[in-house]
Structures are given as structure tokens and as C-alpha cells.
């Protein structure tokens, strides 16, 4: 089994600093095999915000798979936005925009979906999709394959189609061919876990999509600050969502969801029974 801590949308520059120490201490106790941060480390891509984000990340365990979000590209500085869109991110966080972690149980691939030409939307390129295919093609079939992006490939019903990452259907076809199991994302400041089966009707394939809320930002959009702890086994995934308790000033588990894999199809698992069979 492998344990991942999944943070997203830290938004340094609009951070609730009271959350930082309790979050760090809890992550240390969880002792994840991989720490995932799915974008928007800053609020406005300013040097001081990146410095603060970098300093905090340095207090957290590794290995770390980090991808940028749309807020990590300068919004108002036109030159930086279009000529040097992720220069500060590369300087302070990492110059690897598509990081990879692979061991004998999991493969975690980060993919940069942040783009200069959009204000908040994201996109995957043909090159990135082919890179995912190539990276996963030679892996042992027993390895659980995980793709991390800032912008989501799937969403709950109450969100709009335009919130999905651009070229998602094309990418999903390659994910099906490559056996991608889990899609981790952020961006919406809303927690969610589910199967891609309804949105993408691909024969004998459905990935597990896991959305993280904002771990530390003051911009909660109606949801408490939260993050995910994901326990991955070859045929089973268990997701604990931790939420901030404003009374006790700490994070605690607010719900747990389980999913099982049958072939290449991930399905919710409730009280010992597959949800699809209820």
C-alpha cells in the first residue's frame, strides 16, 4: 500500500496562517509516501508569495510532486504573462513542469495545465498526452497509475462543462489505452471523488477522479479548508478527506470514500458492496 497526501490551492498571499502549523504537523504524522500539490501555490505569482510557498514546502516531507496552477502565472504583468509565464514558479518552486515519481507500486505523473492565453482555464497539449503514453507504456501492469493536474478532467454535476481542462476527451482516450487509474486535481476549491464512467463512456474503462479543496486559502467558496489522504492498493483506494475544525483549530477526517477496481473500471464501494450493484 502507498499513502499520498493531496494538497491543492494553497494560495500564498491569501493564506490563513493559523492553518499552516497544524497542517504540517498532521502531514508529518501521516508520513506519506508521496506528497502531491495540484497547483495554485500563490495568489498572484509575486516573488514574496513564491518565497513563502517555497519555505513552507521545505518543511513538508518528500518526495513531492508539484504542478503549477493558473494563479502561478502573472495576471496583470502582460510581459511576464505571455513571455515568461512560469519563470518565477521555475525559480522558486521547481523547473520541472511535468514531474514523475515511480516505484514498484505507483506511478505519479504531474502535468502542467496552466496556460498564458486563458485567465483561469487550463489545457493539455498533444505533446503532454503522448508523453504520458510513453512514460506509462513500459510499466508493470500491476503498478497503479496516477496523473496530477491543476485543472480537472471530471467534476460533480453542479459544475459547468467549461470548467474541465481543454482537450479532456482526447486525453481520456489515451488514459484508457495507458491504464491510468487515478486523476488528481484542484482548481475548483471543492472536494469530490467519483468515477469518470458517466461523463466519458469508454468501453471497459473508468478512472477514479479525486478533487481537492483549498488546503490553506481564505477563499473557501463555501467549503472549509480541506485536503485528501489517499491510500492506494492494487485493487482498492481509500480516500480520507480532512477538514478544518474552526472550534478545535485542527484538521480531522470529515468523510471516507472507498473505490474498488474491476479490470480497468473503478467503482464506488459502500458497506462491503459495489455501489453499482446496490
N, C-alpha and C positions, 0 to 999 in steps of 0.2 A: 504494500500500500504506500502511496505517496500523498503527502499533505501539501496543499497550496493555500497560501493566504492571498486573497484577491482584493486589492485596494483600487480605487479609482477616484478621479476628480478631486484631487487634494486641494487645488486652487490656492496655493500660497499667494498671499496678497488679499485674500478674503477667508482666512483660516480662523476657526475658533481655537485659540491656543490652549484652552483648557482640556481639549481632547488629545493633544499630542503625546503627553507623557503616559496617560492610561492606555492609549493605543499601542505605543511602543512596548510597554511592559507586558501587555497581553500577547502581542506577537512573539515576544521573547519566550513566554511560557508555552505557546503553541509550538514553537520551534519548527516552522515549516521547512519542507524540502526545497521549495521554490517560493519566492515572493514575487507576485505579479502586480504591476501597477499599470492600469489601462488608460493612461493619458490624462491630460489637463492637470499637469503638475502646478501650473501657475494660473493666475487670473488674467494677466495682461502681458506675459512674456517679457517682463522687465528684469534687468540684471539682479536687482536685490531679491526679487521673488525666486528666481532660479537659484541664487545663492542659498536662500533659506530652505528651498526644497532639497537641494543637494546635501546641506548639512543634516537635514532630518533623515534622508535616505541613508546617510552614512551611519546612523545609529540603529538601523534595522538590519536583520540578518540577511544573508545571501545564500545561494545565488539569487540575483534579481533579474527579472525580465520586465523591462520598462519600454513603453511606446509613447510617443507624443500624442497630444490631442489638439484640437483646433485652437484652444486658448494658449497653446505654447508657440503660436505664430503671432507676430506683432499685428495688431489690428489697425492702429492709426498711423504708424510709420510706413508709408507706402513703399519706400525703397527697401526697407527690411522685409516687408511682407512679400514682395514679388522677386527680389534679387537675393536676399539672404533669409529666407523664411524660417529656417530652423537652426540658424547659426548659433544663437545663444543656447538653445537646447543642446546642441552638439558640444558646445564649450563647457557647459556646467553639468549636464546630466550624462550623456553618452553620445559618441559619434556613430554608434551602431543603431541604425533606424529599424533594422529587422533582426533583432537578437534571437538566438536559439539556445535552448538547453535540452540536451538529450542524455538520458541514462538508460538502464535496462528495463525500465517500466513506463516512462513517459517521455514524450517529445513535446516541448513547449516552444511554439514559434510566434514571435512578435512581428506584427505587420503595421507599418506606418500608414494610416489612412488620412492624416491631416494634409490639407492642400491650401495653397495660397489663393486660388481663384474663387473659393467659397468662403462665406463668413463663418458658418458653423457646420456645414455638411462635409462628408468625407467620401473617399473614393479608394478603390483598389485598382491597380494597374494590371495590364496583361503580363508585364514582366514579373510583378509580385506573385500573381497567381501561378505562373509557370515555375517560379522559384519555390513555391510551396510544394508543387507537384514533384519537382526534382528532389527536394530535401527529404520528402517522405517516401519516395519510391523504393529506396533500398532498405527501409527499416523492417525489423522483425514484425510480423503481423500481430504479435501479442502486445506490442507497445501502444499505449493509449496516446492518441494524437490530439493536441490541444493548440488552437490558434487564438492569439490575443490581438485584439484591435481596440481602438478607442470607439469608433462608430459601430453600431450593432448590425448584425445580419438578420436579426429577428426581434420582434417586440411584442408586448401584450396587445390585446385587441384595441385598447383605448388610445393607442398612439397611431400617428398617421404614417402611411407608406413612405412619405418623403423623408422621414427620419432614418430610414435604412441607409446603409452605406451604398454608394453608387456602384453598379455592376455586381450587386449581390447575387442575382440569379446565375450569372455566368460563373462566379466564384463557387457557388454551391455545387454546381455540376462537377467541378474539379475536386471539391472537398469530398463528394460522394465517391469519385473514382479513386481518391487517395486515402479513403477511410478516415477522414477527420471525425473525431468523436465529440469534441467539446469546443464551443466557441465562447470566449470570454470577452466582454466589452463593458463600456461605461457610457458616458456622454449624457444620458437622459436624467441622471440623478434619481433613478428609480430602480429598485431591486426586482429581479424577476428570474425565474428558471422555468424552462419548458422545452418541449420538443419542436423541431423545425418541420414536423410532418405536415401540419396543416397549411403553412404558407408555401412550402416547397414540396410539391408532390413528386418525389423522385422514387422510382421503384426500389423497394427493399433498402431504403436509406432514410434515416432521420438522425440528425445530430442533436446533442444536448446544448442548448444555449443558456448561458448564465450571465445575467446583468448585475453589475454592482451599483449601488447608490454612491453618494458622495461620502467619503470617509471623514473629511475634516472641514469642509467648506461651510460657511454660514448660509449658503444658497441651497437650502434643502428641498425646496419646491414641494413642501407638504409632507416630506418623509424625514424621519430622524436620521442623523448621520449613521452610516452603516458600512459594513464590509462583509466579505464572504470567506469562509474557511471550507475548502473543497477537499474531500478525502476520496482518492481515486484508486479503485481496484480494477482489474481487467474487465469484469462484467458488472460492476456496481460503482455508482458515485453517490456520495452523501454530501449535502451542502448545508452548512450551518450559516444562517445569517445573524450576524451580531449587530445589535442596535444600541445607540447611546441612551443611557438612562439618566435623565436630567436630574432626578432626585438623588440617586446614589453616586452620580458622577463617575460612571464606568460603563463599559460595553458589556452586554450579556447576550446570550442566544435568545432570539425572539421567534425563530422558527427553523425547522429542519425539514429538508426535502430529500427524497431518495429516488434514484433512477436506476433502471436495470437495462442491460443491453442484450438484445436477442439478434444475433448476426450483426448487422450494421444499423440496427434500429434501437434508439434509446427511448424508453417509455417510463412515465412516472410510476413509482412503486409505493403503494399505500397499504399499511397494515398487513404486509406479507402477501399482497396480491397486486398484480399488474393493474393499473388504473384502466387500461383499455379493456380489461376483461370483467370489470365490475358491472 
